[in-house]
Amino acid sequence: MPLTPYEKIVKAAEGRADRLRKLDELPEPKMDDLAEFCAIAREAADRTLGLRPYDVQLLGTLALLDGKVAEMATGEGKTLSGAMAAAGYALQGKHVHVISVNDYLARRDAEWMGPFYEALGVTVGWIGQNSTPEERREAYARDVTYGPVSEIGFDVLRDRLRTEAAEIIVPAPEVALIDEADSVLVDEARVPLVMAGSTDPGSAVPEMAALVRQLVRGYHYEIDEQARNVYLTPKGADSVENLLGVELYDEHEPGTLIELNLALHAHALLARDVDYIVRDGKVQLINPSRGRVALLQRWPDGLQAAVEAKEALPPSEKGEILDSITVQGLIRRYPEICGMTGTAVAVSEQLGEFYGLKVAVIPPNRPCVREDEPDRIYPTVPDKDAALVEEIQEVHATGRPILIGTLDVAESENLAKLLQRRGMEPVVLNAKNDAEEAAIIARAGERDAITVSTQMAGRGTDIRLGDGVAELGGLYVIGSGRHASSRLDDQLRGRAGRQGDPGGSVFFVSTQDDLITQFVPDERPPAADPDGIVRHRRGAYLVGHAQRVAEGVNLEIHRNTWRYTRLLEHQRELILEWRDKVLHGDSAAKALSTADPERWEALPEDTRDETARQIVLHAIDRCWTEHLAFLTDLREGIHLRALGRMSPIDEFHREAVAEYKSLLAEVERRSLESFEAPEPDLKRPTATWTYLVQDNPFGTEWDRILKRVTAATRRG
Ligand SMILES: Nc1ncnc2c1ncn2[C@@H]1O[C@H](COP(=O)(O)OP(=O)(O)OP(=O)(O)O)[C@@H](O)[C@H]1O
């Protein structure tokens, strides 16, 4: 039977692809080969997807193939650039993980790009939260696997505890191609992915939650400027002691103080509809940089329980941490890393420092003609809100679609109410109704549309202009306040003016906004002009300055966390290497038969190898879990050493290294003990589960101890 034109191109491309597969035999792919690859990929995309890649998309692909982070503006077609690069790596014989930010995008992109991969003879699969182990295994066996960072991380953690070599499902890491690279590599880098086991419900203390509700800010407790800490005043401490009838600062009974602190944190620093929402009887955290519900995320155990108590919800499960890995640790396992995002330049320093990555700026296909107006600055929040509503009403009267980006769920709901009162009909998109996202966004560019959204609308969504909207000036984006990172501002602006569309953007700011009062509390804002707008140059300076301070604080936190986790990641690699040898080889048998030849001989020959393997694996896993707990405690308490003028990080390293060395001896000791026991106890947790820990927003135990010491001195 004659081939259809489609089959012909598939065949031709496959033949070419076979030749390209041989590329990896060459020491370095030559430019000629890359050019040929680009030509084939463009043709394949055109014929299979109906999308003929623009030159700039190919430039993006080349940057990715060169191991860079490609900065490409929104709507420039990163999905296709990424797929071409993934195919390029796959044709060199490498496994590629395309790391998406959520299940929806992983599946959508893998399916959308499917025919393109097929034409090049590259196999593709995807995984999501609901994938079964079998589906996962199959997806990982493909040349290119799409998946959200958390799912890949959880699979790595689960593999980490396998006791049968055949059960391992994630292949050795080769290439990571990361979508929204700044968000994954920088904003989420500190998030630990955790695997926990066994059962013990968290302890929530409803009485504490009720007690802190009665306390008054400024009298009983204070919050520091950056809203990262809350502490009792001497008066507050007295009142609490009276109410509880206990001595709070009793060194021997720290439990009450810890519970009280957690309850106070949950009460004073974590706000419903800002930091989390309550849905289906559960506390659901909101991802601060995405504005979405962060499914699977929770705070460290005590804090999670305190928030649940605050909301009068049943406590969620609590368990022993069997292993954990940070997003940064997970990504750094890949020998080759590349990524793409609309905003990379602003974090190029971090990308270089933490991953050795360089940024390549890809020009837009058509010049951006969006008009970005300077911020409109007002003295107070009510002034700002009034002006915002006024502006929306005026522009809405012309029919031009408006997208308003708010900083949190509560703000989006308040603004929507204000607009409704003026007879407008805004559509709200936030973490509470994320299921309707696609439908809401699809209409956001139509005439008369008013969409109020949290940062959710900032990424990964394509807003097309409706009929006649270009003549009205295109989409008008308004920010109701500047974010703590200029990247988030830029992403919001980027929703307008895609692919040379007309569009506009402006931010409304007040000198009372949290960004300013938290990060530059001592600066006095300039006065407003008679019409109520702050035009003095210092106003704009202050806003920019506050944002830079906020970015600096976050970078410092990232650096500090990495200083502590780097050693841990290194130790994990070493222990995993050892574990792998045990799992895949006969090192356990060798060690135990040498240690106790008599016992070895007494064991049935056909099962003793496996027995030895299970004994040593069990000892390694137990000791590692205990080591992790030790390091967590060490890190929490290490800052007390600073009082003794030792550098906390040096001290941490010294102890962690010593402990690791003793861990190796301990594994051997326990293995031998089990080996010699008549009935070795090789129990493993009956239930395991995975979750992400949202960084403890309130610093370390050290801060709390300092506050405690200060409070106690003040009282004395
Ligand atoms: N070469 C092309 N020719 C025509 N349309 C294209 C081309 N490449 C991509 N597109 C279209 O452009 C739109 C945006 O693509 P995509 O979602 O990949 O953009 P993006 O860069 O990821 O944007 P965002 O930052 O919003 O995620 C899609 O509708 C896609 O079909």
The ligand as an SDF file (V2000), in Angstrom:
LIG
                    3D

 31 33  0  0  0  0  0  0  0  0999 V2000
    5.4360   28.6790   15.6350 N   0  0  0  0  0  0  0  0  0  0  0  0
    4.2150   28.9780   16.0120 C   0  0  0  0  0  0  0  0  0  0  0  0
    3.3270   29.4350   15.1290 N   0  0  0  0  0  0  0  0  0  0  0  0
    2.0780   29.7720   15.5230 C   0  0  0  0  0  0  0  0  0  0  0  0
    1.6220   29.6610   16.7790 N   0  0  0  0  0  0  0  0  0  0  0  0
    2.4710   29.2180   17.7140 C   0  0  0  0  0  0  0  0  0  0  0  0
    3.8090   28.8540   17.3800 C   0  0  0  0  0  0  0  0  0  0  0  0
    4.4060   28.4400   18.5160 N   0  0  0  0  0  0  0  0  0  0  0  0
    3.4970   28.5380   19.4970 C   0  0  0  0  0  0  0  0  0  0  0  0
    2.3380   29.0140   19.0360 N   0  0  0  0  0  0  0  0  0  0  0  0
    1.1060   29.2750   19.7840 C   0  0  0  0  0  0  0  0  0  0  0  0
    1.3990   30.2650   20.7660 O   0  0  0  0  0  0  0  0  0  0  0  0
    0.6320   30.0420   21.9450 C   0  0  0  0  0  0  0  0  0  0  0  0
    1.5130   30.1390   23.1760 C   0  0  0  0  0  0  0  0  0  0  0  0
    2.3550   29.0200   23.2580 O   0  0  0  0  0  0  0  0  0  0  0  0
    2.9160   28.5360   24.6470 P   0  0  0  0  0  0  0  0  0  0  0  0
    1.7890   28.2550   25.5710 O   0  0  0  0  0  0  0  0  0  0  0  0
    3.8880   27.4900   24.3990 O   0  0  0  0  0  0  0  0  0  0  0  0
    3.6110   29.9020   25.1060 O   0  0  0  0  0  0  0  0  0  0  0  0
    4.5450   30.1500   26.3310 P   0  0  0  0  0  0  0  0  0  0  0  0
    5.7610   30.7760   25.8410 O   0  0  0  0  0  0  0  0  0  0  0  0
    4.6620   28.9010   27.1080 O   0  0  0  0  0  0  0  0  0  0  0  0
    3.7250   31.2100   27.1540 O   0  0  0  0  0  0  0  0  0  0  0  0
    3.4630   31.2510   28.7130 P   0  0  0  0  0  0  0  0  0  0  0  0
    4.5560   32.0490   29.2790 O   0  0  0  0  0  0  0  0  0  0  0  0
    2.1360   31.8980   28.7670 O   0  0  0  0  0  0  0  0  0  0  0  0
    3.4400   29.8490   29.2190 O   0  0  0  0  0  0  0  0  0  0  0  0
   -0.0380   28.7000   21.7850 C   0  0  0  0  0  0  0  0  0  0  0  0
   -1.3840   28.8940   21.5360 O   0  0  0  0  0  0  0  0  0  0  0  0
    0.6450   28.0770   20.5780 C   0  0  0  0  0  0  0  0  0  0  0  0
   -0.2620   27.3040   19.8400 O   0  0  0  0  0  0  0  0  0  0  0  0
  1  2  1  0
  2  3  1  0
  2  7  2  0
  3  4  2  0
  4  5  1  0
  5  6  2  0
  6  7  1  0
  6 10  1  0
  7  8  1  0
  8  9  2  0
  9 10  1  0
 10 11  1  0
 11 12  1  0
 11 30  1  0
 12 13  1  0
 13 14  1  0
 13 28  1  0
 14 15  1  0
 15 16  1  0
 16 17  2  0
 16 18  1  0
 16 19  1  0
 19 20  1  0
 20 21  2  0
 20 22  1  0
 20 23  1  0
 23 24  1  0
 24 25  2  0
 24 26  1  0
 24 27  1  0
 28 29  1  0
 28 30  1  0
 30 31  1  0
M  END
$$$$
